[in-house]
Amino acid sequence: MMRRRIPVAILAAAVTLAAAPRPAPAQDAGSEYRGAAALGLSLRRLGVSKRVLMVGAHPDDEDTQLLARLALQEGADVAYLSLTRGEGGQNGIGPELGAGLGLLRTEELLAARRVDGAEQFFSRAYDFGFSKSADEAFRHWPREELLRDVVRVIRQYRPDVIVTVFSGTPRDGHGQHQVSAMVAHDAFTAAGDPARFPEQIAQGLRPHHAAKLYQSLRGRADGATVQVRVGELDPLIGRSPFQQAMASRSRHRSQDMGAPELPGARTNYLRRVFPEGAGPEPSIWAGIDTTFAPSERPESAAARGLLRYHQSVEALRARFNPLEPSALAAGLADALVTLRQARAAIPASNGTADLVFAIDEEIRQAQAAAMQAAGVVVDAVASDARIAPGEAFTLDLTVWNGGPGPLSVRVLQPELPAGWNAAPVDSASRPAGSVIAPGELYVRRFRVTVPADAALTEPYFLRQPLEGDLYRWPRNDSALAHPFEHAPVRARAEVVMGARGADAAMETVADATFREVDPRQGELRRPVMMVPAVSVLLDPPARVLSTASGRPLEYTVRLASEAPAGISGTLRLDVPEGWRIREGAVPVRFTRPGEVREVRFTIHTPAGTVAGDYPVAAVFQAEDGRRFTRGVQMIDYPHVRARPLYHAATSRVRAFDVRVPAGLRVAYIEGAGEEGPRFLQNLGITPELLDADDLAEGDLSRFDVIVAGSRAYEVRTDLMAHNQRLLDWLARGGTMIVQYNKYEIVEGRFTPYPITMARPHGRVTDEASPVRTIDPAHPVLTAPNRIGPADWEGWVQERGLYFAQTWDPAYTPVLEMGDPGDALRGGLLVARHGQGTYVYTGLAFFRQFPEGVPGAYRLFANLLALGAREGAATPRRP
């Protein structure tokens, strides 16, 4: 093992310049490992100074095999910097897109990190969707601003080695992938230049020169300079790094990343990029000092202390017995004392700042190891999960001495935002400093009072509107670049084993949770959050109105109260002048927290409403004058922690001319994260949802049109099993509209005539790209809505994806479009099959419908009209 050399001259220096330690992680990913396994992993890190920062573009880009090998087996400190939170992708498990999907995927990254042992960082970049070149990506993300963020993380985390996931060349495909490597290459040099981004230096960060930069080649050996074995069984965990990596990737459930945890030998590869000219290397650590032990004769108290510490942890590692973890508790406590004394003996100077940073990180890890060995468990349980401003709640803090020796609890207290008050209500309990015997609990109870103006729990990066495609970060916030800010309610504990002094104190901070017991699932823990006393959600966020129609518009307002003593007031819906609404003001009374009310409103629009956008807003005004105009949506799935997403209680009514045939009988097969049925209601159609029984034996003849949702052939095994029934119904005169699907629809031969898809699939990423009609007289383009150039304006994020590459002559391509250099015709295909009509479309209706894009609705109405029966009523206006 290479040693981190500590020259005696440096340890003897005495220059009064304090080092700025890295802020503690604002949102620690935590760990899935417990007991002896957790202690064994902690021991691997002690006395080792290895730090790696991996840089990629998205959640799921990370090389989890390398992360797991470095963090779990080699004891390195490892972090993944994802430029984005994945907001531009699709959601395989729910309806969230955009910011909501970003929250879900951020939490999925944290769930993955709990498996592979790494930390997590982000830049301000918002994922605007797929891009085909770095130039396109840089038009959305100013290069200098992106570089600023990556340099910040490097200066904050201070890695020895940086690893890019991509090459920074067109070989990477996705333009955002290319950008992640290009900016990492720039940052490798810029982070060490104090003239670059001097505001970071003024904030306490210091320039940093990483020793090396590599590109991960994953399983490709061509051009590799380092080989890393990832298939060897780790006896401490019972799985190999590769298996851990696959378990980590399987946490990305919204991206369908589930993977088998296969055993067997495997090798990962890296190519050194900087410094250039490297030949084969035994490891990425070749030539880098990686321990704290002085290589020279120690002539100062600090050097001698560090040497003793290093010797102690090596001896403790050798003694580790998973069956007796507590046998190391006393030795770890003594090693912690030695390390702290060495830290205190180091003078503050330019030359010692990096050493002090490394030792501070080591102290944090040594404390965690000592507490694991001693069997110390700290918990914080609140009496409620959702706290409203002005509320009071109970907070129980607990230290459990699960080890064989006595513990002294020096501190056990809440850690709260400024202005909050915590009053102890356990005056009969033992005072601080009390000794708790093995197996005992030390419990403190507090009554916490929240001020009426307390800030709501809201992700720091969502508190302000986007600036282009960059988040606006609050200034000088310690959470910057971290996944989230601190939890609002935490417990801080400080304990000492036996009669040791303050230097042996072990400190930790634990987030408070609410304990819920479900009869079927058992104990569940919910994060504690500040939420408004009344949440106001207006649904839907966008409505479509035909300019020739007086059809009423239906809205639902969902009110949820967390006011502890109840709250009364009036709910009002504000509409444009001249629009009529019955009972526009509705009295509402809540008597206890947790109550929910749903109020439905019907808006009547005047005849002759001209095309344009019209606002609708909901307001709940309490009797005491408080106004509530926002609602909170919880992004909450079993595999992640819940996160709040706030929405203004507003809706946009988009008025334009759109016509739909009367009397259409429509069924819908929901796909992945499907919301298509609710958007069809904008066209005056409420489709019937088909379940497995309907597909297997239901009467399909009662439908004119069956619509398959996005990726339905990926997630609906019942659809695959009974697809032939649908084709038989189609041949008898039905109309089937299949929205974008992935390769499953090709590989399963589920279309009536063959189609193929390219790899990578055909897509048009420029939402404003020109569209040419191949046959302007085709019914899809003429009835009941005549599709023209204006219908291709205002599309969002992309035109479409998973276009067909080739197709049987039975299909007629209707449209041609493409990014520069492309002319794709496989985005909308129509074929006759028997007496029926089949449509495959890769157009991104699922993105356009929530935004009320007029042309998307008009075109989809024409697709539905293909199913109009002979003799049906004339087209009506919704």
QUICORSUL-V33704 format. One record per pair of residues at least 12 apart in sequence whose C-alpha atoms are under 7 Angstrom apart, sorted by the first residue. I is the first residue (numbers start at 1). GAP is how many residues later the second one is. Records with the same first field share a line. If there is no record, write none. Layout:
I: GAP  GAP
This chain:
2: 286  287  288  289
3: 286  287  288  289  290  292
4: 285  286  287  288  289  290
5: 284  288  289  290
6: 288  289
7: 289
8: 290  291  292
10: 341  342
11: 289  291  292  335
12: 288
13: 334
14: 333  334  335
15: 332  333  334
16: 332  333
17: 331  332  333
18: 330  331
19: 329  334  337
20: 184  185
21: 336
22: 134  135
23: 455
25: 457
26: 453  456  458  459  460
27: 455  456  457  458  459
29: 81  84  85  90
30: 84
31: 83  84  86
32: 82  83
35: 337
36: 286  289
37: 199  200
39: 330  333  334
41: 31
42: 327
43: 274  326
44: 30  31
45: 30  31
46: 267  316  320
47: 244  245  263  266
48: 242  243  244
49: 241  242  243
50: 26  27  110  240
51: 25  26  27  108  109  110
52: 25  26  27  107  108  109  110
53: 25  26  27  106  108  109  110
54: 25  26  27  108  109  110
55: 25  26  27  108  109  110  125  129
56: 25  26  27  108  109  121  124
57: 25  26  27  119  120  123
58: 24  25  26  27  28
59: 23  26  27  46  50
60: 189  192
62: 18  103
63: 102
64: 52  181  184
65: 165  176  177  180
67: 49  51
68: 48  49  173  176  177
69: 161  172
71: 45  46  47
72: 44  45
78: 40  41
79: 39  40  41
80: 38  39  40  41
81: 39  40  41
82: 39  40  41
83: 39  40  42  97
84: 38  39  41  42  43
85: 17  20  21  42
86: 16  19  41
87: 12  14  15  39  40
88: 39  40  41
89: 40
91: 163  164  581  582
92: 162  163  164  580  581
93: 161  579  580
94: 578  579
95: 578  579  580
100: 535  545
103: 540
104: 531
106: 377
107: 533  534
108: 143  144  532
111: 140  529
112: 136  137  139
115: 129  133
116: 128  129  132
120: 362  363
121: 360  361  362
122: 359  360  361
123: 26  27  358
124: 346  347
125: 16  344  345  346
126: 343  344  345
128: 341  669
129: 668
130: 44  635
131: 43  44  45  634
132: 41  42  43
133: 41  42
134: 41  42  44  45
136: 39
137: 38  39
140: 329
141: 328  329
147: 36  40
148: 49
150: 34  37
151: 36  39  40
153: 328
154: 37
155: 36  50  51  52  53
156: 49
158: 50
159: 51
160: 50  51  52
161: 49  50  51  52
162: 50  51  52
163: 50  51  52  53
164: 17  20  50  51  52
165: 50  51
166: 12  15  49
167: 14  48
168: 13  14
188: 22
191: 16  17  18
192: 15  16  17
193: 14
194: 13
212: 62  63
213: 59  60  61
214: 56  57  58  59  60
215: 55  56  57  58
216: 53  54  55
217: 52  53  54
218: 50  51
219: 48  49  50
220: 49
221: 48
223: 48
224: 45  46  47
225: 45  46  47  54  55  56
226: 43  44  45  54  55  56  57  58
227: 40  41  42  43
228: 39  40  41
229: 37  38  39
230: 12  36  37  38
231: 32  33  34  35  36
232: 33
243: 18  19  20
246: 13  14  15
247: 14
292: 14  18
293: 13  14  17
294: 13
301: 41  44
302: 40  41  43  44
305: 33  34  37
306: 33  36
309: 26  29  30
312: 23
316: 12
325: 48
326: 47  48  77
328: 45
329: 41  44  45
332: 38
333: 37  171
334: 170
336: 27  30  168
337: 166  167
340: 163
343: 13  16
367: 139  140
371: 135
374: 29
375: 26  27  28
376: 23  24  25  26  27
377: 22  23  24
378: 20  21  22  132
379: 18  19  20  131
380: 15  16  17  18  110  111  130  131  132  133
381: 14  15  16  131  132  133  134
382: 12  13  14  130  131  132
383: 12  131
384: 130
385: 128  129  141  142  143  144
386: 142  143  144  145  176
387: 142  143  144  175
388: 142  143  144  145  174  175
389: 61  62  63  64  65  143  144
390: 60  61  62
391: 58  59  173
392: 55  56  57  58
393: 54  55  56
394: 52  53  54
395: 50  51  52  53
396: 47  48  49  50
397: 46  47  48  94
398: 43  44  45  46
399: 42  43  44
400: 39  40  41  42
401: 35  36  37  38  39  40
402: 36  37
403: 35  36
404: 34
405: 32  33
406: 29  30  31  32  91  92
407: 28  29  30  88  89  90  91
408: 25  26  27  28  87  88  89  90
409: 23  24  25  26  85  86  87
410: 22  23  84  85
411: 21  82  83  84
412: 80  81  82
413: 78  79  80
414: 76  77  78
415: 74  75  76  77
416: 72  73  74
417: 71
419: 32
420: 29  30  31
421: 27  28  29
422: 24  25  26  27
423: 23  24  25
424: 21  22  23
425: 20  21  22
426: 18  19
456: 74  75  76
457: 72  73  74
458: 186
459: 25  26
460: 13  24  25
461: 12
487: 24
488: 41
489: 22  23  39
490: 19  20  21  22
491: 18  19  20  21
492: 16  17  18
493: 14  15  16
494: 12  13  14
495: 12
512: 15  16
513: 12  13  14  15
514: 12  13  14
533: 28  29  30
534: 25  26  27  28  94
535: 24  25  26  95  96  97
536: 21  22  23  24  92  93  94  95  113
537: 20  21  22  93  94  112
538: 18  19  20  80  111  112
539: 16  17  18
540: 15  111
541: 109  110  111
542: 109  110  111  308  309  310
543: 109  110  111  139  309
544: 109  110  111  138  308
545: 108  109  110  111
546: 109  110  111  112  331  332
547: 61  62  63  64  108  109  110
548: 60  109  329
549: 58  328  329
550: 54  55  56  57
551: 327
552: 50  51  52  53
553: 49  50  51
554: 47  48  49
555: 45  46  47
556: 42  43  44  45
557: 41  42  43
558: 39  40  41
559: 37  38  39
560: 34  35  36  37
561: 29  32  33  34  35
562: 31  32
563: 29  30
564: 28  29
565: 26  27
566: 24  25  26  27
567: 22  23  24  55
568: 20  21  22  54  55
569: 18  19  20  51  52  53  54
570: 15  16  17  18  50  51  52
571: 14  15  16  17  48  49  50
572: 12  13  14  46  47  48
573: 12  44  45  46
574: 42  43  44
575: 40  41  42
576: 38  39
578: 28
579: 24  25  26  27
580: 23  24  25
581: 21  22  23
582: 20
610: 45
611: 44  45
612: 42  43  44
613: 39  40  41  42
614: 38  39  40
615: 36  37  38
616: 34  35  36
617: 32  33  34
618: 31  32
629: 19  20
630: 16  17  18  19
631: 15  16  17  18
632: 12  13  14  15
633: 12  13
654: 198
656: 198
658: 127  200  219
659: 125  126  202  216  217  218  219
660: 23  124  201  205  215  216  217  218
661: 204  207  213  214  215
662: 211  212  213  214
663: 210
664: 40  204
665: 38  39  40
666: 21  22  37  38  39  40
667: 20  21  22  23  36  38  39  40
668: 19  20  21  22  38  39  40
669: 20  21  38  39  40
670: 38  39  42
671: 37  38  39  40  41  44
672: 38  39  40  43
674: 35
676: 33  170
679: 170
683: 195
684: 194
692: 26
695: 24  27
696: 26
700: 29
704: 30  31  163  164
705: 29  30  31  159  162
706: 29  30  31
707: 29  30  31
708: 29  30  31
709: 29  30
710: 29  30  31
711: 29  30  31
712: 29
713: 28  31  32
714: 30
723: 27
727: 25
730: 103  106  107
731: 102  103  104  105
732: 102  103  104
733: 102  103
734: 102  103  133
735: 101  102  103  131  132
736: 101  102  103
737: 101  102  103
738: 101  102  103
739: 101  102  103
740: 61  62  101  102  103
741: 61
742: 60
753: 55
754: 53  54
755: 49  51  52  53
756: 48  49  50  51
757: 45  46  47  48  49
758: 47
761: 41  42
762: 39  40  41  42  43
763: 37  38  39  40
764: 34  35  36  37  54  55
765: 32  33  34  54
766: 32  33  53
767: 28  29  30  31  32
768: 25  27
769: 48  49  50
770: 47
771: 44  45  46
772: 43  44  45
773: 41  42  43
774: 40  41  42
775: 39
780: 82  83
783: 79
784: 78  91
785: 73  77
787: 72
791: 63  64
792: 63
794: 59
795: 53  58
796: 51  52
798: 46
799: 44  45
800: 42  43  44
801: 41  42  43
802: 40
803: 23  24  39
804: 22  23
805: 21
810: 21
811: 18  19  20
812: 17  18  19
813: 12  13  15  16  17
814: 14  15
815: 12  13
827: 14  15  16
828: 12  13  14
829: 12
